[in-house]
Amino acid sequence: MQQKINTAKTLLEALPFIKEFYGEKVVIKYGGAAQVNPDLKEKFAQDIVLMYLVGIKPIIIHGGGFKITELLNKLNIKTEFIDGQRVTSEDAMRIAEMVLSGDINKEIVSMLNHHGAKAIGINGKDANFIKAKAKDDGKFGYTGLITDIDADVIDNLINEKFIPVIAPISAGEHLGHLGFNINADIAACEIAIALKAKKVLFLTDTAGVLDDNGDLLDSLTGIEVEELKARGVISGGMIPKVDSCIKAVRNGVGKAHIIDGRVEHSILLEILTQDGVGTEIMKAT
């Protein structure tokens, strides 16, 4: 009986947070181990469906660079990098869309629907809702920077009780254009801003942002992030995540978090518990 009472207490502890986030939009960038490990995939789906069923409105943006690289290698298509960033060639662009929209996106949609949600997969070409231009005047090929997001497209899906699952591919600049491959972290940030989301979460393969000693930093301001970047403490793939968090909170998103996707139910731990997990990026006052 005590175990049942403890379960009830756990549910009641989540009640204030369910009230706070009821009817609110939460954007989740889904990637890393959580997108690869079968057990973590299952836990991710359960988290999203629970959010959905208690009245929170999740919007998922996913990456898939590892699968793109894997297929490019199998097809003997060389990948060029400039300053550590992928140059998306014409062949790579076709592969990116095939993998992101045709493979990963549909797997996520199927998984969520299996658990009782009503998910639908789209990319930026659908209803032309993400527009972009070539990054650095084409230096990175078909890698793009977002110029416009039609939030009404996503809002209409949410109003029809769908969970949008978004592949970060944008519409092209003219008829016949292949479109652009968009960094998923940046896409999550821009979509969160366009939707006026309550919160944006970035799932990673670390506990969050770490200091010089490898210890978790619970919270950071934009100024503190810039200091850590200048010292090289924040580097590599963490940079677009923290930059996206800073931009999001400076442009109307309630809160931004970088959390460990390797931890089971990390999304629920962040949203529905007092202490949360990972690193919160705060707007400096």
CORVEN-V871653 format. One record per backbone hydrogen bond with DSSP energy under -1.0 kcal/mol. CO is the residue of the C=O (numbers start at 1). NH is the residue of the N-H. E is the energy in kcal/mol with one decimal. If there is no record, write none. Layout:
{{CO & NH & E} {CO & NH & E}}
//
This chain:
{{1 & 5 & -2.2} {2 & 6 & -2.6} {3 & 7 & -1.9} {4 & 8 & -2.1} {5 & 9 & -2.3} {6 & 10 & -2.1} {7 & 11 & -1.9} {8 & 12 & -2.3} {9 & 13 & -2.2} {10 & 14 & -1.0} {14 & 18 & -2.1} {15 & 19 & -2.4} {16 & 20 & -2.0} {17 & 21 & -2.2} {18 & 22 & -1.1} {21 & 24 & -2.4} {24 & 57 & -2.9} {25 & 198 & -2.4} {25 & 199 & -1.1} {26 & 59 & -2.4} {27 & 201 & -2.8} {28 & 61 & -2.7} {29 & 203 & -2.4} {30 & 63 & -1.7} {32 & 35 & -1.8} {33 & 36 & -1.6} {33 & 37 & -2.9} {37 & 41 & -2.5} {38 & 42 & -1.9} {39 & 43 & -2.2} {40 & 44 & -2.6} {41 & 45 & -2.3} {42 & 46 & -2.1} {43 & 47 & -2.4} {44 & 48 & -2.4} {45 & 49 & -2.5} {46 & 50 & -2.4} {47 & 51 & -2.4} {48 & 52 & -2.4} {49 & 53 & -2.5} {50 & 54 & -1.6} {51 & 56 & -2.5} {52 & 55 & -1.1} {55 & 23 & -2.9} {57 & 26 & -2.3} {59 & 28 & -3.1} {60 & 166 & -3.5} {61 & 30 & -2.7} {64 & 68 & -2.0} {65 & 69 & -2.7} {66 & 70 & -2.0} {67 & 71 & -2.2} {68 & 72 & -2.5} {69 & 73 & -2.4} {70 & 74 & -1.8} {71 & 75 & -1.9} {72 & 77 & -3.1} {73 & 76 & -1.3} {80 & 87 & -3.0} {82 & 85 & -2.0} {85 & 82 & -2.6} {87 & 89 & -1.1} {88 & 142 & -3.6} {89 & 93 & -2.5} {90 & 94 & -1.8} {91 & 95 & -2.0} {92 & 96 & -3.0} {93 & 97 & -2.3} {94 & 98 & -2.0} {95 & 99 & -2.8} {96 & 100 & -3.0} {97 & 101 & -2.1} {98 & 102 & -1.0} {99 & 103 & -1.1} {99 & 104 & -2.6} {100 & 105 & -2.0} {103 & 107 & -1.8} {104 & 108 & -2.2} {105 & 109 & -2.3} {106 & 110 & -2.5} {107 & 111 & -2.3} {108 & 112 & -2.4} {109 & 113 & -2.6} {110 & 114 & -2.3} {111 & 115 & -1.2} {112 & 117 & -2.2} {113 & 116 & -1.5} {118 & 163 & -1.9} {120 & 165 & -2.5} {122 & 167 & -2.5} {123 & 126 & -1.9} {124 & 130 & -1.8} {125 & 128 & -1.7} {126 & 129 & -1.6} {129 & 150 & -2.5} {130 & 171 & -2.8} {131 & 147 & -2.8} {131 & 148 & -1.6} {133 & 145 & -2.8} {135 & 138 & -1.1} {135 & 140 & -1.1} {136 & 139 & -1.3} {138 & 141 & -1.9} {140 & 88 & -2.1} {140 & 143 & -1.2} {142 & 181 & -3.1} {143 & 135 & -2.6} {145 & 133 & -2.2} {148 & 131 & -2.9} {149 & 151 & -1.2} {150 & 153 & -1.3} {151 & 155 & -2.7} {152 & 156 & -2.5} {153 & 157 & -1.4} {154 & 158 & -2.5} {155 & 159 & -2.7} {156 & 160 & -1.0} {157 & 162 & -2.4} {158 & 161 & -2.1} {163 & 120 & -2.2} {164 & 60 & -2.6} {165 & 122 & -2.4} {166 & 62 & -1.8} {167 & 169 & -2.6} {168 & 182 & -2.6} {169 & 124 & -2.3} {174 & 177 & -2.3} {180 & 170 & -2.5} {181 & 144 & -2.3} {183 & 187 & -2.5} {184 & 188 & -2.3} {185 & 189 & -2.0} {186 & 190 & -2.6} {187 & 191 & -2.5} {188 & 192 & -2.3} {189 & 193 & -2.2} {190 & 194 & -2.4} {191 & 195 & -2.2} {192 & 197 & -2.4} {197 & 254 & -1.5} {198 & 255 & -1.1} {199 & 27 & -2.4} {200 & 257 & -2.3} {201 & 29 & -3.4} {202 & 259 & -2.4} {204 & 261 & -2.5} {209 & 217 & -2.7} {211 & 214 & -1.8} {215 & 211 & -2.7} {218 & 280 & -2.8} {220 & 282 & -3.5} {221 & 225 & -2.2} {222 & 226 & -2.2} {223 & 227 & -1.8} {224 & 228 & -2.1} {225 & 229 & -2.4} {226 & 230 & -2.3} {227 & 231 & -1.5} {228 & 233 & -1.9} {228 & 234 & -1.3} {229 & 232 & -1.2} {235 & 238 & -1.6} {236 & 239 & -1.5} {238 & 242 & -2.5} {239 & 243 & -2.7} {240 & 244 & -1.8} {241 & 245 & -2.3} {242 & 246 & -2.5} {243 & 247 & -2.4} {244 & 248 & -2.4} {245 & 249 & -2.4} {246 & 250 & -1.8} {248 & 251 & -1.0} {248 & 253 & -2.3} {255 & 200 & -2.0} {256 & 281 & -2.7} {257 & 202 & -2.4} {258 & 279 & -2.6} {259 & 204 & -2.6} {260 & 263 & -1.4} {263 & 266 & -1.6} {265 & 269 & -2.3} {266 & 270 & -1.8} {267 & 271 & -2.4} {268 & 272 & -2.9} {279 & 258 & -2.6} {280 & 220 & -2.3}}
//
